[in-house]
Amino acid sequence: MDNNALESEDAGYQVSSKREIIGLLSTMMKENLELSIRLKDMEEAIATSILRMEEDVMFIKAAPTPSLNKAIVESSDVIFAANPRNALIKFSAKQVRHTEPHEQFLALKVDIPDQLVRIQRREFFRIAIPSTSSLRCKIRFTSPDGKFNLVWVAISNISAGGVGITDKSASVPLQVNTVYDDCHLELGMATTVPIRLKVRSLKKEEQPNASHIHHFGCEFVETPRAVLASIQKFILQLEREQNAQKIKIKDDPAK
């Protein structure tokens, strides 16, 4: 995850109030909550926590090895993430620094961010759609050139806040930051609900044969309560089915 991904995908959940940011980070410090550090070229997260805050700087627990601390300090793209009180908090830093000898404090220090992302669990929890299920959404819209489009797209994941769309042909002409008002989302075989979608992000995945797959991150816009209730019911049902399948596989000695 890089800074651009953080900005585009989670733009709707950004907190810019310095007072609120300091309040959130101070609470994390007082409760000694774990803070994960993610570096661009490192798969495993590095665990840390906030030790102290001073004006525009916070001090975090150093990594357990000099090599990890060196990687953190030398990185220009550091992502921090935590899960306080059923929420997800993320922020990025262009630079993390060693403490100076006169500070007498063995830690790393980072500027308090100007912005951070805060997402409640009910909004960021996404459930993947299994390959055995065919979940689709119909989108009707007029493109800027005046052409009418009616497309069916495959849903790859769903949450109470939106859906992920996978376009294996890379041909669906959806535009980032555009709201599509005339959409119909299939929830299983018997239920279809009308929704409005805003495209938040686009990721292009190159295939070995040089073709591309497009992955769109979409947010529900002004969803009526009845529609949201249907979506949440579908998510709970899908989660139960997936959990039951996991138990079945675990208990079947032939698997």
Disulfide bonds with the S-S distance in Angstrom:
none
